[in-house]
């Protein structure tokens, strides 16, 4: 299972009126793949106004994990049911 996450800190810059508070929201996007097949794709404005790029990226990662964790639990349940040992089950690696 692979998950690619990104956040755009100025997603609506110069596309909306400068005094509109919605125009300062960042855009979150992620792609979830299982065996290189896209399962979930999402791109939307964040619910909050991020004060930094790091905050926008952190929010994007937490949003993506809301989609990853249920699918990970499902695959682990199926893997255990068919007899796959625990050492072959998924682990998480996060890099910036």
C-alpha positions in Angstrom: 0.0 0.0 0.0 1.4 3.4 -1.0 0.1 6.8 -0.1 1.3 10.0 -1.7 0.4 13.2 0.1 0.9 16.9 -0.7 -0.4 20.3 0.4 -0.4 23.6 -1.5 0.0 26.5 0.9 -1.4 29.1 -1.5 -4.0 27.1 -3.5 -6.3 30.0 -4.5 -3.7 32.8 -4.5 -4.7 35.4 -7.2 -7.7 33.3 -8.3 -10.1 34.7 -5.7 -10.6 38.2 -4.2 -7.8 39.1 -1.9 -10.2 39.9 1.0 -12.1 36.6 0.8 -11.1 34.4 3.8 -11.6 31.2 1.8 -8.9 32.2 -0.6 -6.2 31.7 2.0 -7.0 28.1 2.6 -4.5 25.5 1.5 -5.3 22.6 -0.8 -4.8 19.0 0.4 -4.3 16.1 -2.0 -3.5 12.5 -1.6 -3.4 9.3 -3.7 -3.7 5.9 -2.1 -2.5 2.9 -4.2 -2.7 -0.8 -3.5 -0.4 -2.9 -5.7 0.1 0.2 -7.9 -3.7 0.5 -8.5 -5.3 3.8 -7.4 -7.9 3.2 -4.8 -8.5 6.6 -3.3 -7.8 10.0 -4.8 -8.7 13.3 -3.1 -8.0 17.0 -3.7 -9.9 19.6 -1.6 -9.5 22.8 0.3 -8.5 22.3 3.9 -11.1 23.1 6.6 -8.7 25.5 8.5 -6.4 28.3 7.6 -2.8 27.1 7.8 -0.3 29.6 9.2 2.7 27.8 7.6 3.6 25.3 5.0 4.5 22.7 7.7 1.0 23.1 9.2 -0.6 22.6 5.8 1.5 19.5 5.2 0.7 18.1 8.6 -3.0 18.6 8.1 -2.7 16.9 4.7 -0.9 13.9 6.2 -3.6 13.5 8.9 -6.3 13.8 6.3 -4.7 11.1 4.2 -4.3 8.8 7.2 -8.0 8.9 7.8 -8.3 7.0 4.5 -5.3 4.7 5.0 -6.0 3.3 8.5 -9.3 1.7 7.7 -7.9 0.1 4.6 -4.8 -1.1 6.5 -7.0 -2.7 9.1 -9.1 -4.4 6.4 -6.0 -5.8 4.6 -4.5 -7.0 7.9 -7.8 -8.8 8.8 -7.9 -10.5 5.5 -4.2 -11.3 5.6 -4.6 -13.0 9.0 -7.7 -14.9 7.8 -5.7 -16.4 5.0 -2.7 -17.2 7.1 -0.1 -14.6 6.2 2.4 -14.2 9.0 2.6 -10.9 11.0 6.1 -10.1 9.7 4.7 -9.7 6.2 2.0 -7.2 7.2 2.3 -3.4 6.4 4.4 -0.9 8.2 4.5 2.9 7.9 7.4 4.9 6.8 7.0 8.7 6.6 9.6 11.0 4.9 9.5 14.7 4.3 
